[in-house]
Amino acid sequence: MHSYRRDLAMLRDRNFTLLLVARTISVLGAAFAPVALAFGVLALPGATARTLSVVLTAEALPMVVFMLVGGVIADRLPRHRVMMTAESLNALAFLALAAMMLIGWTPLIALAVAAAFSGVSTAILFPALTGIVPDVVEADRLQTANALLGLGTNISRVAGLVMGGMTVVLIGAGWALVVSGLMFALAAVLVTALRLRPVPPTAEAVRPARTSLVDGVRSVFADLRGGWREFVSRQWLWVVVAQFSLLVLAMQAAHGVLGPLVAKEQMGGAAAWSAVLAGEAIGMLAGILVTLRLRPSRPILVATLMTLPSALPYLLLGISAPLWTVVLGAVVMGVCFDVFGVLWNTTMQREVPPEALSRVSSYDALGSLMFGPIGLMLAGPAAILVGARSALLGCAALILLASLAALLFPGVRGLRAPDPATEAQAPVEAV
């Protein structure tokens, strides 16, 4: 029987504990950042919603554009060094934003450039984070490691949203951005202290010592093609990513626009929507406890089934159900999405070769998120044309149909986890 005591014993592993603490602090800083940045920009003289839109777009676009490049970098270089660089870049970006706001020198172009550096750092960090877990822990402990990392992440997100708002109110947005930047800097220092075994370079990663710019670009595209081959060669992988591109479209529309709109107009305002978000957060924390015990033989089948209940809160909002049922639906959604996330990351780390894992992770992130902005753009017109509640029902239907369609593929239903008794347990050596 699986034991929580064995799970917690992982905290005695120096490398894993450093990674866990660094990631938890980094996410706390990231949770501070949106509140501080939004209120800081809007408080500037002459600032409007357009000003904030320009700054946030400057942050978002590089994150999408450089995501695949981030995967190449993380597969070529030691991942903890890549993470250190990304965290340091994020620290500099937010400390620069803080400095501009505190001294009162805030030209829009300077704010946008600093925000863009933050977007680049996120694009570099995410693929490295997915790839580094197998470098830190043994193969049979990947799911536990992902669950504990998820627990720290979820706690930080909830705490950061609350603490970020309080910090902005008490000491101002500029100083809140300073706190955020210092958290990223501390995460960089902790990641630097990791001692991991050297990974021998693969044939793809070996390049001539001197290359022209053209050769360098060609080598990047060659790496991207290699990552793409790994990605499309696994049916379960590309099918679920395609499913998630539709799920994220629907969820961005429902969570970002339609849900708050219904809460404001028909459920009492921000307090009602805050209750829904709180239910989701509680579910996310509970989901981690589930994943510490759950060891399905067909992890992608179970993970995909877990996406079906994510339609529940939108369905309940669409049929004018009482608020308490919507909150309960959000709790269920939070549990299911955390179970999905842990099973998904663990399976990728087991099934994808380590030398291609970060590139495959970058294709996963790009494919899953690429339709999100479309959902945000369509939500407003849909609410006007058919009403917010009807649009929410449409979002729920899209989630259900995409999830059921994914279950039709044998690769999704049939992929099996390795037998725990025979799974490789070679230790991760420190250097």
Salt bridges, closest charged atoms under 4 A:
ASP7 OD1 - HIS2 NE2 2.75
ASP75 OD1 - ARG79 NH2 2.71
ASP75 OD2 - ARG359 NE 2.76
ASP135 OD2 - ARG79 NH1 3.20
GLU138 OE1 - ARG141 NH1 3.84
ASP140 OD2 - ARG6 NH2 3.18
GLU204 OE1 - ARG359 NH1 2.96
ASP215 OD1 - ARG218 NH1 3.83
ASP223 OD2 - ARG76 NE 2.66
ASP223 OD1 - ARG207 NH2 2.50
GLU230 OE1 - ARG234 NH1 2.76
GLU280 OE1 - HIS255 NE2 2.81
GLU423 OE2 - ARG350 NE 3.16
